[in-house]
Amino acid sequence: MRQILDWFRTGPAIAPEVHDTATTQRVYRKSQWRIFLSLLFGYAFFYTCRLSLSVAKKPMLDAGIVTVEELGFIGSALYFSYAFGKLTNGFLADYANIRKMMSFGLGASALLNLLFGAMENASFFALIWGINGWFQSMGSAPSAVSIFQWFEPSRRGRFYGAWAGSHNIGEGISFMVTTGLVAALGWRVGFIAPGLMCCVMAVVLFFSLSDRPAAEGMLAPGVAFGEPEQLTGKKSSIRTQLSILKMPVLWQLGIACALMYIARYAINSWGVLYLETVKGYSTVDAGFAVGVYPILGLAGAVFSGAISDKFFSSDRHLTTVLYGFCNVGGMGLLFYGPGGAYDLVGLGIFGFGIGGLIVFLGGLTAAEYCPREAVGAVKGLIGLFSYLATAAGEVIGSRLIVVTGSGVDATYDFDRVITFWMAIGAASILVALSVKVTAKK
């Protein structure tokens, strides 16, 4: 076991080669772009192995393989294990070789998707999906750690924001590509196709990512580019990580993010089924409609930093509230609007809001308050809040959906669960507002 853990551990620091400043920065820029693109597309493919269940729900229900309640339980199994995995792997990511950790996690998740597509038992589905959640948790925190390891403070925010949009790429692939494959070839392909794609991407990540700069014989990014930043030592320590627990702002951000994630996964997990069963969309049309949400979500994430800096004088908290109103307003238009093109507009507004909220509530705001060596721990703690809430929301949501009949003749009433989702989204805005008050103290 110790040998396995040592294999994942970050390498020892290597004395950096002495170059002139221009050469050092040129080498750094080349490495930064390679690592950023690897994180962007690598984490996107993590999502294709997580959302495969979301796009296959209706065919599985029609085939009588599972019930709505069983789908809620299976989905919650992933989110519960993902929540604790994010906490554990978030803390471990501060000590890990990110190249090895991320490629291993994606490869294991890919194999579990292939196994899921070959089975039919609901109990085994829950077991496999729960284990999948653990390996899925090796994506987010390691990505954030790598960005804080490799990018200097003046560019870190914009690259973090752009990377935070990577999940929208994965969601877009799932809702637009995987949904089409499911409609044409059956629900099993919804797991097999992402599994095969992610096996390939895991190999790519193993060769394209890097360990921390010091282990690669490079200076810290702040030193290389002459920018000061908050450092507590060469490596992370448990004392530095635990110091974040004393930050009231972190706990508030965690609660606000948890509430937002329930609303986010209301669309991620149930959006396709809602459009199919309530609004009469075909599987392909529902997938493409929900696919609008991650496209606009990518825009929301990419422009989040610029909106914050230009219109709110870098006030992350007020920008967060603006994005929160987009979240709730978009859901309201989707659920209570006249339908048709307004469904797409609502999903787009919702997606734009979620894109920015994931940047700010999901880690950037909290990470800016803490030492760089504890970024993984911050992401892990907020991830624990977020996905425990998501798991609970998955179970509650499945219980609030009223199903009459069975199979292809079943009808679905979403009225109660829509009220729940809207209330949760509004509560997230209120908690986000309180963060600004605490941050001033």
C-alpha positions as CSV (number, residue, x, y, z in Angstrom):
1,M,0.0,0.0,0.0
2,R,2.8,2.4,0.9
3,Q,4.5,1.8,-2.5
4,I,1.2,2.6,-4.2
5,L,0.8,5.8,-2.3
6,D,4.4,6.8,-3.0
7,W,3.8,6.3,-6.7
8,F,1.0,9.0,-6.5
9,R,3.1,11.4,-4.4
10,T,4.6,14.5,-5.9
11,G,8.3,14.1,-6.7
12,P,11.1,15.8,-4.7
13,A,12.1,19.3,-5.6
14,I,14.8,19.6,-8.2
15,A,17.2,22.5,-8.3
16,P,16.0,24.7,-11.2
17,E,18.2,25.4,-14.2
18,V,19.5,28.9,-14.3
19,H,18.2,30.9,-17.3
20,D,17.8,34.5,-18.0
21,T,14.3,35.9,-17.2
22,A,13.1,35.9,-20.8
23,T,14.0,32.3,-21.4
24,T,12.5,31.1,-18.1
25,Q,9.2,32.9,-18.9
26,R,9.1,31.5,-22.4
27,V,9.6,27.9,-21.2
28,Y,6.9,28.5,-18.5
29,R,4.4,29.8,-21.0
30,K,4.8,26.7,-23.2
31,S,4.3,24.5,-20.2
32,Q,1.3,26.5,-19.0
33,W,-0.6,26.1,-22.3
34,R,0.1,22.4,-22.5
35,I,-1.1,21.9,-18.9
36,F,-4.1,24.2,-19.3
37,L,-5.4,22.5,-22.5
38,S,-4.9,19.1,-20.8
39,L,-6.9,20.1,-17.8
40,L,-9.6,21.7,-19.9
41,F,-10.3,18.7,-22.1
42,G,-9.3,16.1,-19.6
43,Y,-11.8,17.3,-17.0
44,A,-14.5,17.7,-19.7
45,F,-14.2,14.0,-20.4
46,F,-14.6,13.2,-16.6
47,Y,-18.1,14.6,-17.0
48,T,-19.0,12.3,-19.9
49,C,-18.5,9.4,-17.6
50,R,-20.6,11.0,-14.9
51,L,-23.6,12.2,-16.9
52,S,-24.1,9.0,-18.9
53,L,-26.9,8.0,-16.4
54,S,-28.7,11.3,-16.9
55,V,-29.1,10.8,-20.7
56,A,-30.1,7.1,-20.4
57,K,-32.8,7.4,-17.8
58,K,-35.9,7.4,-20.1
59,P,-34.8,4.4,-22.2
60,M,-34.0,2.5,-18.9
61,L,-37.4,3.4,-17.5
62,D,-39.2,2.4,-20.6
63,A,-37.5,-0.9,-20.6
64,G,-38.6,-1.5,-17.1
65,I,-35.0,-2.0,-15.9
66,V,-35.3,0.6,-13.1
67,T,-37.9,2.8,-11.4
68,V,-37.7,6.5,-10.8
69,E,-37.0,5.8,-7.1
70,E,-34.2,3.4,-8.0
71,L,-32.7,6.0,-10.4
72,G,-32.7,8.5,-7.5
73,F,-30.9,6.0,-5.3
74,I,-28.3,5.1,-8.0
75,G,-27.6,8.8,-8.7
76,S,-27.3,9.6,-5.0
77,A,-24.8,6.7,-4.6
78,L,-22.4,8.5,-7.0
79,Y,-22.9,11.9,-5.3
80,F,-22.4,10.6,-1.8
81,S,-19.2,8.9,-2.7
82,Y,-18.1,11.8,-4.8
83,A,-18.7,14.2,-1.9
84,F,-16.4,12.3,0.5
85,G,-14.0,11.6,-2.4
86,K,-13.7,15.3,-3.1
87,L,-12.9,16.0,0.5
88,T,-10.3,13.1,0.8
89,N,-8.8,13.5,-2.7
90,G,-8.9,17.3,-2.3
91,F,-6.6,17.1,0.7
92,L,-4.4,14.4,-1.0
93,A,-4.2,16.5,-4.2
94,D,-2.0,19.1,-2.4
95,Y,0.6,16.3,-2.0
96,A,0.0,14.4,-5.2
97,N,1.6,14.1,-8.6
98,I,-1.4,15.5,-10.5
99,R,-0.4,13.8,-13.8
100,K,-0.7,10.4,-12.2
101,M,-3.7,11.1,-10.0
102,M,-6.0,12.5,-12.7
103,S,-5.1,10.0,-15.4
104,F,-5.7,7.1,-13.0
105,G,-9.0,8.5,-11.8
106,L,-10.3,9.0,-15.4
107,G,-9.2,5.6,-16.5
108,A,-10.9,3.9,-13.6
109,S,-14.1,5.8,-14.2
110,A,-14.0,4.8,-17.8
111,L,-13.8,1.1,-17.0
112,L,-16.7,1.4,-14.5
113,N,-18.8,2.9,-17.2
114,L,-18.0,0.0,-19.5
115,L,-19.0,-2.4,-16.7
116,F,-22.3,-0.5,-16.0
117,G,-23.3,-0.8,-19.7
118,A,-22.9,-4.6,-19.5
119,M,-25.3,-5.1,-16.5
120,E,-29.0,-4.9,-15.7
121,N,-29.3,-5.2,-11.9
122,A,-30.3,-2.1,-9.9
123,S,-28.3,-3.1,-6.9
124,F,-25.2,-3.6,-8.9
125,F,-25.9,-0.3,-10.7
126,A,-25.9,1.5,-7.4
127,L,-22.6,-0.2,-6.3
128,I,-20.8,0.5,-9.6
129,W,-22.1,4.1,-9.7
130,G,-21.0,4.7,-6.1
131,I,-17.5,3.5,-6.9
132,N,-17.5,5.6,-10.0
133,G,-18.2,8.7,-7.8
134,W,-15.0,8.1,-5.9
135,F,-12.8,8.0,-9.0
136,Q,-14.7,11.0,-10.5
137,S,-13.5,13.0,-7.4
138,M,-9.9,12.8,-8.8
139,G,-10.7,15.4,-11.4
140,S,-11.8,18.8,-9.9
141,A,-9.5,19.4,-7.0
142,P,-6.3,18.1,-8.8
143,S,-7.2,20.4,-11.7
144,A,-7.5,23.4,-9.4
145,V,-4.3,22.5,-7.6
146,S,-2.4,22.2,-10.9
147,I,-3.6,25.7,-12.0
148,F,-2.5,27.3,-8.7
149,Q,0.8,25.4,-9.0
150,W,1.6,26.5,-12.5
151,F,0.1,30.0,-13.0
152,E,1.2,33.3,-11.6
153,P,-1.4,35.3,-9.6
154,S,-2.1,37.9,-12.4
155,R,-3.2,35.2,-14.8
156,R,-4.5,32.6,-12.4
157,G,-8.0,33.9,-12.2
158,R,-8.7,34.0,-16.0
159,F,-7.3,30.5,-16.5
160,Y,-9.2,29.1,-13.6
161,G,-12.4,30.7,-15.0
162,A,-11.7,29.2,-18.4
163,W,-10.9,25.8,-16.9
164,A,-14.1,26.0,-14.8
165,G,-16.0,26.0,-18.1
166,S,-14.5,22.6,-19.0
167,H,-17.4,20.8,-17.4
168,N,-19.7,22.5,-19.9
169,I,-17.8,20.9,-22.7
170,G,-18.3,17.5,-21.1
171,E,-22.0,18.3,-20.5
172,G,-22.4,19.4,-24.1
173,I,-20.9,16.1,-25.4
174,S,-23.2,14.1,-23.1
175,F,-26.4,15.9,-23.9
176,M,-25.8,16.3,-27.6
177,V,-23.6,13.4,-28.6
178,T,-24.3,10.6,-26.1
179,T,-28.0,11.3,-26.2
180,G,-28.1,10.8,-29.9
181,L,-26.2,7.5,-29.5
182,V,-28.7,6.4,-26.9
183,A,-31.6,7.2,-29.1
184,A,-30.1,5.3,-32.0
185,L,-28.4,2.4,-30.4
186,G,-30.0,1.9,-26.9
187,W,-29.2,2.9,-23.3
188,R,-26.1,0.6,-23.0
189,V,-24.2,2.7,-25.6
190,G,-24.8,5.7,-23.3
191,F,-22.2,4.1,-21.0
192,I,-20.0,2.2,-23.4
193,A,-19.2,5.1,-25.7
194,P,-18.1,7.5,-22.9
195,G,-16.1,4.7,-21.3
196,L,-14.2,4.0,-24.5
197,M,-13.5,7.8,-25.1
198,C,-12.3,8.3,-21.6
199,C,-9.9,5.3,-21.8
200,V,-8.2,7.1,-24.6
201,M,-8.2,10.5,-22.8
202,A,-6.7,8.9,-19.6
203,V,-3.7,7.8,-21.6
204,V,-3.4,11.3,-23.1
205,L,-3.5,12.9,-19.7
206,F,-0.8,10.6,-18.4
207,F,1.6,11.9,-21.0
208,S,0.5,15.6,-21.3
209,L,0.1,16.7,-17.6
210,S,3.0,17.5,-15.3
211,D,3.9,17.3,-11.6
212,R,4.3,20.6,-9.7
213,P,7.0,23.0,-11.1
214,A,9.5,22.3,-8.3
215,A,9.5,18.6,-9.1
216,E,10.1,19.5,-12.8
217,G,13.1,21.7,-12.0
218,M,11.3,25.0,-12.4
219,L,10.8,28.0,-10.2
220,A,7.5,28.8,-8.6
221,P,5.3,30.8,-11.1
222,G,5.2,33.9,-8.9
223,V,9.1,33.9,-8.7
224,A,9.5,33.2,-12.4
225,F,7.2,36.2,-13.3
226,G,8.2,38.5,-10.4
227,E,4.9,38.5,-8.7
228,P,4.3,38.2,-5.0
229,E,1.9,35.6,-3.6
230,Q,1.0,34.1,-0.3
231,L,3.2,31.1,0.4
232,T,3.8,29.1,3.7
233,G,6.5,26.7,2.6
234,K,7.7,24.6,-0.3
235,K,5.1,21.9,0.3
236,S,1.7,21.6,1.8
237,S,1.2,20.6,5.4
238,I,-1.8,19.4,7.3
239,R,-1.5,22.4,9.6
240,T,-1.8,24.8,6.6
241,Q,-4.7,22.8,5.3
242,L,-6.6,22.7,8.6
243,S,-6.2,26.4,9.1
244,I,-8.9,27.0,6.4
245,L,-11.5,25.5,8.9
246,K,-11.2,28.8,10.9
247,M,-12.5,30.8,7.9
248,P,-16.2,31.7,8.4
249,V,-16.4,32.8,4.7
250,L,-15.4,29.3,3.6
251,W,-18.3,27.7,5.5
252,Q,-20.8,30.3,4.1
253,L,-19.5,29.7,0.6
254,G,-19.8,26.0,1.1
255,I,-23.4,26.3,2.1
256,A,-24.3,28.6,-0.8
257,C,-22.5,26.3,-3.2
258,A,-24.3,23.3,-1.8
259,L,-27.7,24.9,-2.4
260,M,-26.7,26.0,-5.9
261,Y,-25.6,22.4,-6.7
262,I,-29.0,21.0,-5.9
263,A,-30.5,23.4,-8.4
264,R,-27.7,22.7,-10.9
265,Y,-28.2,19.0,-10.8
266,A,-32.0,19.4,-11.1
267,I,-31.3,20.1,-14.8
268,N,-28.3,17.9,-15.1
269,S,-30.0,14.8,-13.7
270,W,-33.7,15.3,-14.6
271,G,-33.8,17.9,-17.3
272,V,-33.9,15.5,-20.2
273,L,-36.5,13.3,-18.5
274,Y,-38.6,16.5,-17.7
275,L,-38.6,17.7,-21.3
276,E,-39.4,14.2,-22.6
277,T,-42.3,13.4,-20.2
278,V,-43.8,16.8,-19.5
279,K,-43.2,18.8,-22.6
280,G,-43.3,16.0,-25.2
281,Y,-39.8,16.3,-26.5
282,S,-38.1,13.3,-28.2
283,T,-35.0,11.9,-26.6
284,V,-32.8,13.6,-29.2
285,D,-34.6,16.9,-29.1
286,A,-34.5,16.9,-25.2
287,G,-30.8,16.2,-25.3
288,F,-30.1,19.0,-27.7
289,A,-32.3,21.4,-25.8
290,V,-30.6,20.7,-22.5
291,G,-27.3,21.0,-24.4
292,V,-28.0,24.7,-24.7
293,Y,-27.4,25.0,-21.0
294,P,-23.7,23.9,-21.0
295,I,-22.9,26.0,-24.1
296,L,-24.1,29.2,-22.3
297,G,-22.5,27.9,-19.1
298,L,-19.2,27.9,-20.8
299,A,-19.7,31.5,-21.7
300,G,-20.7,32.3,-18.2
301,A,-17.6,30.7,-16.8
302,V,-15.2,32.2,-19.3
303,F,-16.5,35.8,-18.9
304,S,-17.0,35.6,-15.1
305,G,-13.7,37.2,-14.4
306,A,-14.1,39.9,-16.9
307,I,-17.6,40.7,-15.7
308,S,-16.4,40.8,-12.1
309,D,-13.4,43.1,-12.9
310,K,-15.1,45.5,-15.4
311,F,-18.6,46.0,-14.0
312,F,-18.2,45.2,-10.3
313,S,-14.6,46.4,-9.6
314,S,-13.4,42.8,-8.9
315,D,-16.2,42.3,-6.3
316,R,-16.7,38.6,-6.5
317,H,-19.6,38.6,-4.1
318,L,-21.9,41.0,-6.0
319,T,-21.1,39.2,-9.3
320,T,-22.1,35.9,-7.6
321,V,-25.5,37.3,-6.7
322,L,-26.0,38.5,-10.3
323,Y,-25.3,35.0,-11.6
324,G,-27.6,33.6,-8.9
325,F,-30.5,35.6,-10.3
326,C,-29.7,34.2,-13.7
327,N,-29.9,30.7,-12.2
328,V,-33.3,31.2,-10.6
329,G,-34.7,33.3,-13.5
330,G,-33.7,30.7,-16.1
331,M,-35.3,27.9,-14.2
332,G,-38.5,30.0,-13.8
333,L,-38.7,30.6,-17.5
334,L,-38.2,26.9,-18.3
335,F,-40.7,25.6,-15.8
336,Y,-43.4,28.4,-15.9
337,G,-42.8,30.0,-19.3
338,P,-44.9,29.4,-22.5
339,G,-42.6,26.7,-23.8
340,G,-41.2,26.4,-27.3
341,A,-38.2,28.7,-27.9
342,Y,-38.6,30.1,-24.4
343,D,-37.5,26.7,-23.1
344,L,-34.1,27.2,-24.8
345,V,-33.9,30.8,-23.6
346,G,-34.6,29.7,-20.0
347,L,-32.0,26.9,-20.3
348,G,-29.5,29.3,-21.7
349,I,-30.0,31.9,-18.9
350,F,-29.8,29.1,-16.3
351,G,-26.6,27.8,-17.9
352,F,-25.0,31.2,-18.0
353,G,-25.7,31.7,-14.3
354,I,-24.5,28.2,-13.3
355,G,-21.3,28.7,-15.3
356,G,-20.3,31.8,-13.2
357,L,-21.5,30.4,-9.9
358,I,-19.3,27.3,-10.3
359,V,-16.3,29.6,-10.8
360,F,-17.0,31.8,-7.7
361,L,-18.9,29.6,-5.2
362,G,-17.2,26.4,-6.4
363,G,-13.7,27.4,-5.4
364,L,-12.2,30.6,-6.8
365,T,-13.5,33.0,-4.1
366,A,-12.6,30.8,-1.2
367,A,-9.2,29.9,-2.8
368,E,-8.3,33.6,-3.0
369,Y,-8.7,33.8,0.8
370,C,-6.3,30.9,1.6
371,P,-2.7,29.9,1.1
372,R,-1.8,28.4,-2.3
373,E,-0.7,25.2,-0.6
374,A,-4.2,24.5,0.7
375,V,-6.2,25.0,-2.6
376,G,-6.9,21.3,-2.8
377,A,-8.2,21.2,0.7
378,V,-10.5,24.2,0.0
379,K,-11.9,22.5,-3.1
380,G,-12.3,19.3,-1.2
381,L,-14.3,20.9,1.6
382,I,-16.6,22.9,-0.7
383,G,-17.0,19.8,-2.8
384,L,-18.1,17.8,0.3
385,F,-20.8,20.4,1.0
386,S,-21.9,20.5,-2.6
387,Y,-22.2,16.9,-3.4
388,L,-23.7,15.7,-0.1
389,A,-26.4,18.3,-0.9
390,T,-26.6,17.0,-4.5
391,A,-27.0,13.4,-3.2
392,A,-29.7,14.4,-0.9
393,G,-31.3,16.5,-3.6
394,E,-31.3,13.5,-5.9
395,V,-33.2,11.3,-3.5
396,I,-35.6,14.1,-2.5
397,G,-36.2,15.0,-6.1
398,S,-37.0,11.4,-7.1
399,R,-39.5,11.2,-4.2
400,L,-41.2,14.4,-5.2
401,I,-41.8,13.4,-8.8
402,V,-45.2,11.7,-9.0
403,V,-45.3,8.8,-11.4
404,T,-48.6,7.2,-12.5
405,G,-48.5,4.0,-14.5
406,S,-45.4,2.2,-15.7
407,G,-43.2,1.7,-18.7
408,V,-44.0,3.7,-21.9
409,D,-47.5,4.4,-20.6
410,A,-46.3,6.2,-17.4
411,T,-47.0,9.9,-16.7
412,Y,-44.8,12.1,-14.7
413,D,-45.9,15.1,-12.5
414,F,-43.0,17.5,-11.7
415,D,-45.0,20.2,-9.9
416,R,-43.8,19.5,-6.3
417,V,-40.2,19.0,-7.2
418,I,-40.1,22.2,-9.3
419,T,-41.2,24.2,-6.2
420,F,-38.4,22.6,-4.3
421,W,-35.8,23.4,-6.9
422,M,-36.9,27.0,-7.2
423,A,-36.9,27.5,-3.4
424,I,-33.4,26.0,-3.1
425,G,-32.1,28.4,-5.9
426,A,-33.5,31.4,-4.0
427,A,-31.9,30.3,-0.8
428,S,-28.5,30.0,-2.4
429,I,-28.7,33.7,-3.4
430,L,-29.6,34.8,0.2
431,V,-26.6,32.9,1.6
432,A,-24.3,34.3,-1.1
433,L,-25.4,37.8,-0.1
434,S,-24.3,37.1,3.5
435,V,-20.8,36.2,2.4
436,K,-20.2,39.8,1.4
437,V,-21.1,41.0,4.9
438,T,-18.8,38.5,6.5
439,A,-15.9,39.2,4.1
440,K,-15.9,42.9,5.2
441,K,-15.3,42.1,8.8
